[in-house]
Amino acid sequence: MIKVAIIMGSKSDIGIMQKAEAVLNEYGIKNEMYVASAHRNPEKVREIANHIEECCDVVIAGAGMAAHLPGVMASMVTKPVIGVPIDASPLHGMDALLAIVQMPPGIPVATVAVNGAKNAAILAMQIMALKDDEIKRKYSELRKAVCA
């Protein structure tokens, strides 16, 4: 079973989102990466959301500018969604940050710092550690390494 789905709105976001993938891979947590724009490919986003609902525990969604993808994913799945605002505009990601954190009641998106994909992966591990003892052990290792 894939544990974490990493989705981004544009291929140009891959350099940032690979940081989440790298953390998950380092700790042996299965993940899949997707590229689909909430604006340009809403049907593809829906297909990915249906797949995620069946096979994943947590979603990490990165997007820049209007940054609708994290909120759209949160509206389509019951899994926790972590939004990563991407610095992709003259506003240096502040537009994306504000778009992601301003979700309506009932459709929450946890949000990390602009370009904070690494922390998104760590937060995903922390969420999964609540019910998976192996991930809890790995998360504890990570925390010890970070806090050493």
Residue pairs with C-beta under 8 A, 6 or more apart in sequence:
1 30
1 55
1 56
2 30
2 31
2 32
2 55
2 56
3 24
3 29
3 30
3 31
3 56
3 57
3 58
3 124
3 128
3 135
4 20
4 24
4 29
4 30
4 31
4 32
4 56
4 57
4 58
4 59
4 60
4 121
4 124
4 128
5 31
5 32
5 34
5 48
5 51
5 52
5 56
5 58
5 59
5 60
6 17
6 20
6 21
6 24
6 31
6 32
6 33
6 34
6 59
6 60
6 61
6 62
7 33
7 34
7 35
7 36
7 45
7 48
7 59
7 60
7 61
7 62
7 69
7 73
8 14
8 16
8 17
8 33
8 34
8 35
8 61
8 62
8 63
8 69
8 86
9 35
9 36
9 37
9 38
9 39
9 62
9 63
9 64
9 67
9 68
9 69
9 86
10 35
10 37
10 63
10 64
10 88
11 35
12 88
13 35
13 62
13 63
13 64
13 86
13 88
14 33
14 35
16 62
16 84
16 86
16 115
16 117
17 33
17 60
17 62
17 84
17 117
18 33
18 117
19 117
19 118
19 121
20 31
20 60
20 62
20 84
20 117
20 118
20 120
20 121
20 124
21 31
21 33
21 121
22 118
22 121
23 118
23 121
23 122
23 125
24 30
24 31
24 121
24 124
24 125
25 31
27 125
27 135
27 138
27 139
27 141
27 142
28 138
29 124
29 125
29 128
29 135
29 138
32 56
34 48
36 44
36 45
36 48
36 69
37 45
37 69
38 45
38 63
38 68
38 69
38 72
39 66
39 68
42 72
45 69
45 72
45 73
45 76
46 76
49 73
49 76
49 77
50 76
52 59
52 73
52 77
52 79
53 76
53 77
53 78
53 79
56 79
57 79
57 80
57 124
57 127
57 128
58 79
58 80
58 81
58 82
58 124
58 127
58 128
59 73
59 74
59 77
59 79
59 80
59 81
59 82
60 81
60 82
60 84
60 117
60 120
60 121
60 124
61 69
61 70
61 73
61 81
61 82
61 83
61 84
61 109
62 69
62 70
62 83
62 84
62 85
62 86
62 117
62 120
63 69
63 70
63 83
63 84
63 85
63 86
63 96
63 99
63 100
64 85
64 86
64 87
64 88
64 89
64 93
64 95
64 96
65 88
65 89
65 95
65 96
65 99
66 95
66 96
66 99
67 83
67 85
67 86
67 95
67 96
67 97
67 99
67 100
68 99
70 81
70 82
70 83
70 84
70 100
70 109
70 111
71 83
71 99
71 100
71 103
71 107
71 109
73 81
74 81
74 103
74 107
74 108
74 109
75 107
80 110
80 124
80 127
81 108
81 109
81 110
82 109
82 110
82 111
82 112
82 120
82 123
82 124
83 100
83 101
83 109
83 110
83 111
83 112
83 120
84 111
84 112
84 115
84 116
84 117
84 120
85 93
85 96
85 97
85 99
85 100
85 111
85 112
85 113
85 114
85 115
85 116
86 93
86 96
86 114
86 115
87 93
87 96
87 114
87 115
88 96
89 95
89 96
92 114
93 114
93 115
94 114
96 114
97 111
97 113
97 114
100 109
100 111
101 109
101 111
103 109
110 123
112 119
112 120
112 123
113 119
122 139
122 142
125 135
125 138
125 139
125 142
126 139
128 135
129 135
129 136
129 138
129 139
130 136
